[in-house]
Amino acid sequence: MNMLQLNTELLHAQNNRSTADLYNEATEDYEFWSRDFNMHFGYYSPLSTDPFRRDSMLNEMNRQIYQRLGTKGVLCDMGCGMGGTMKFGLKNYRDLKIIGVTLSDFQAEEGNKRLKGMDGIILKEDYNHTSFANETFDGAMAVESFCHSGHSADPFKEAWRILKPGAKLVIADAFLKKDYEDLCIGGSYCYKGLCNGWSLEKLGNIHRIKTMLEEIGFRDINIEDISFRVAPSVLHVPFAISGFLLRKIYNAEPLKTQSIKNLKGSLFALLSGVQLNNFGYYIITCTK
Ligand SMILES: C[S@@+](CC[C@H](N)C(=O)[O-])C[C@H]1O[C@@H](n2cnc3c(N)ncnc32)[C@H](O)[C@@H]1O
């Protein structure tokens, strides 16, 4: 292992610990964001979603993922949270089995209770180095999860390893539109707040992702900028935060450290989301 690989490994290890802490303590708070425990932003589609009903947009994001990924065979959800996307797939498509991985004990335990009786299971594993054999899966997805590893090549390489030839990887996530060094003062302030709040190693530059995927061996790479589809659900953030805080005050419940971190992350996501020159939200589809 050379020095660069060692540094990356150390960074992943450090970040994995803070990510696990965040989700072990703050996952419960997401019930306020989504009754279906979708821990991601939504996809607004004028014909099928109501911009005032958040879960309709969050579940539409799930539908968009499966539409690109396919709905047959065994899939891997790399960074599955409480299994919100998994449950949507298992409920709506009969021919699916899904294995999800997360760093959080809480999510694995509670998420598996929510999947009881369905063809899905959540394992506590690191998506950078899973225990699955080569060419296990008919498809893999990563919804707002590879950002935790800074969109480094590692999780993409691991996805490539565990996918069968011809299988697809679908990623939905926020990316930078330029290098961090080129952000303006406001952009870099929001970026740092977002990364600190949500324990993100960094965000990748979308313009470099295609080359990285090609170098790993992926083909048919399609990168869709869906920032305007995602915007209506991002605008729900201040209302969700206010409601959450009011309930805490009403119930005289203290705010946990990780909940405060999570709230800061959410606020900076909103502030970043409006800077369309610096940040964008994308769905990336590619084939092994
Ligand atoms: C914002 S949540 C998204 C969860 C889910 N994809 C969803 O949309 O509901 C990020 C998830 O990524 C997982 N994650 C982050 N880094 C990970 C890693 N190195 N290995 C496995 N899971 C990871 C976290 O545990 C968490 O479940």
The ligand as an SDF file (V2000), in Angstrom:
LIG
                    3D

 27 29  0  0  0  0  0  0  0  0999 V2000
  -28.2630    9.9190    3.7920 C   0  0  0  0  0  0  0  0  0  0  0  0
  -28.3020    8.2140    4.2340 S   0  0  0  0  0  0  0  0  0  0  0  0
  -29.1470    7.5830    2.8060 C   0  0  0  0  0  0  0  0  0  0  0  0
  -29.8170    6.2720    3.1060 C   0  0  0  0  0  0  0  0  0  0  0  0
  -30.6210    5.6580    1.9820 C   0  0  0  0  0  0  0  0  0  0  0  0
  -29.8300    5.4730    0.8010 N   0  0  0  0  0  0  0  0  0  0  0  0
  -31.8380    6.4760    1.6860 C   0  0  0  0  0  0  0  0  0  0  0  0
  -31.8320    7.1650    0.6520 O   0  0  0  0  0  0  0  0  0  0  0  0
  -32.8090    6.4200    2.4470 O   0  0  0  0  0  0  0  0  0  0  0  0
  -26.6300    7.6540    3.9790 C   0  0  0  0  0  0  0  0  0  0  0  0
  -26.4100    6.1930    4.2540 C   0  0  0  0  0  0  0  0  0  0  0  0
  -25.1100    5.8200    3.7830 O   0  0  0  0  0  0  0  0  0  0  0  0
  -24.5630    4.9070    4.7100 C   0  0  0  0  0  0  0  0  0  0  0  0
  -23.0890    4.9040    4.5800 N   0  0  0  0  0  0  0  0  0  0  0  0
  -22.2360    5.9370    4.6080 C   0  0  0  0  0  0  0  0  0  0  0  0
  -20.9640    5.5010    4.4700 N   0  0  0  0  0  0  0  0  0  0  0  0
  -21.0270    4.1480    4.3550 C   0  0  0  0  0  0  0  0  0  0  0  0
  -20.0680    3.1180    4.1930 C   0  0  0  0  0  0  0  0  0  0  0  0
  -18.7590    3.3930    4.1150 N   0  0  0  0  0  0  0  0  0  0  0  0
  -20.4920    1.8430    4.1220 N   0  0  0  0  0  0  0  0  0  0  0  0
  -21.8240    1.5460    4.1910 C   0  0  0  0  0  0  0  0  0  0  0  0
  -22.7800    2.4800    4.3370 N   0  0  0  0  0  0  0  0  0  0  0  0
  -22.3950    3.7610    4.4240 C   0  0  0  0  0  0  0  0  0  0  0  0
  -25.0060    5.4290    6.0560 C   0  0  0  0  0  0  0  0  0  0  0  0
  -24.8490    4.4170    7.0420 O   0  0  0  0  0  0  0  0  0  0  0  0
  -26.4540    5.7680    5.7120 C   0  0  0  0  0  0  0  0  0  0  0  0
  -27.2240    4.6220    5.8380 O   0  0  0  0  0  0  0  0  0  0  0  0
  1  2  1  0
  2  3  1  0
  2 10  1  0
  3  4  1  0
  4  5  1  0
  5  6  1  0
  5  7  1  0
  7  8  2  0
  7  9  1  0
 10 11  1  0
 11 12  1  0
 11 26  1  0
 12 13  1  0
 13 14  1  0
 13 24  1  0
 14 15  1  0
 14 23  1  0
 15 16  2  0
 16 17  1  0
 17 18  1  0
 17 23  2  0
 18 19  1  0
 18 20  2  0
 20 21  1  0
 21 22  2  0
 22 23  1  0
 24 25  1  0
 24 26  1  0
 26 27  1  0
M  CHG  2   2   1   9  -1
M  END
$$$$
